[in-house]
Amino acid sequence: MIGHVLVGFDGSASARKALRFAHDLAAQTGARLTALLVLELPHVLPIGPLDSYIVTAPQADPSEMERVRRLLGEAVADLPAAKVDQRVEVGRAAEVLCEQATKLGVDLIVVGARGLGVGGRWLLGSVSDRVVHHADRPVTVVH
């Protein structure tokens, strides 16, 4: 039985489909629904020898955190009569999704087949692929 569903959201069309699917599934089964948006920070970029590097963003910018909270809130508000727990975390999307799934004790993770990465670049399913291969519970990938 499905009692709690976690859906990954990044603002992409694929993530919106996943959110809608997870919402409909939760409504049909009476499951709790949690939507998680993971803000991925840029990594350290090497620029030459090992002692030369740039840290592009060592911490989450408060204005960016507010922007992604709004993005998630607006997407959830578009769902009909939905009660959705909303969470925003910082880290690598696939790892955070798997960690939060375990922490929250969800029964199912739902992700879109393709999504947006840092800076709005399209990732060809790398997050969904990593979640499918590393999650310790069932995963549904929505196309």
N, C-alpha and C positions, 0 to 999 in steps of 0.2 A: 504494500500500500504506500502511496505517496503522501507524506504528511508535510513536507517542506521542500520547496523548489528554489534553487538559486539560479538567477539568470545574469550572465555577463552582458554589460551594455557599454558601448563606446560612441554612440551617436550615429553610427553608420546605418545604411538601409538594412543591411543584414542583421544588425543588432536589434533594430526596430521590429523586424520579423520575429526574431527570437523572443523579444519581450512580449509581443502579442501572443505567440504560441504558448509561452510559459504562463501568461495571464489566463488564457483560455483553459489550459490544463489545470491550473490551480482552481479556477472557478468550477470546473467539472468535478474535481475530486475533493474540493473543500480544503485543499492544501494551503499552507502559508506560503507567501511569495516574497522573496528578497531579491531586489535588483542591485547589482554591484557594478559600479564604474571604477575602474582602476586607472589612476593618473600615472602614466609612465614618465619618469623623469629621464632626460638625456643622460648618457653615461659619460665617463671620462674618455676623452679622445686623445690618443697618442699623436704627437706632431713631429716626431723625430726619434732621437735616442730615448732610451727608457727613462731618463731623468727629465724629459720634456713632455708635458701634457697639459691639457686644458680641462678644467671642470666646468661644464657648460651650465649646469644648474644644480648646485649642491642640495637644495631643498625646494619643497613645493612653494610656489609663489601664491600668497593668499588670494590674489585676484583670479588666478587660474583655478584654484580650488573652488572659489565661488562660481566661476563660469561653469565648471563641470557639474557642480551641484544643481545649478539652474537647468542645465541641459538634461540631466537625469529627471529632475522634477517636472519639467515640461513634457517629457516623453511619458512619464507615469500619469500625468494629468490627462493625457489624450486617451487613456484606457477607460472603458465604461465601468463605472461603479467599482473601482479597484481599491483595495487596501493593499498597498505594497510597501514593505519595509525598504528604505533606500539607504544605501551605504556608499561612501566614497573612500577609497583607500589609495595609498601611494605605493608603487612598486612595479614589478614585472607582472603583467596581466595574468598570464597562465599560472604562475606560481601563487599569486595572491588569490585567484579564484579557487585553486585546489586547497590552499591553506584555510580560506574562509569556509569552504564547504565542510571541511573536517571540524573546524571550530564551531560552526553553527549546527552541525549534525544534520545537514540536509540529506534528502533521499535521492535527489536528482540535480544535476547541473545542466543548464541549457545555454548554448552559445550559438552565435551566428556562424555561418560558414566562412565569411570573410569580414574583415573589419578595418578600422583605421588605426594606424600606429602613431607614434610621436610625430607631430607636425602635420597630421592629416594624410600621411602617405598610406596607400593601400598595402595591407599585409595579405599575402595570398594564403590565408588560412593557417598561418603559423601559430597563432594563439589557440585556435580551436584544435589544431593538431596536437599541440603540447598538452592541452587539457585532456583530450581523449587518451593520450598515452600515459599520463602521470596521475590522473585522478584515481582515488581509491573508492569511487562509487560510480554509478551509471551516469553517462553523459549523452545528451541528445544534441545533435548538430542540426540546425535549421537552415535549409537552403532557400 
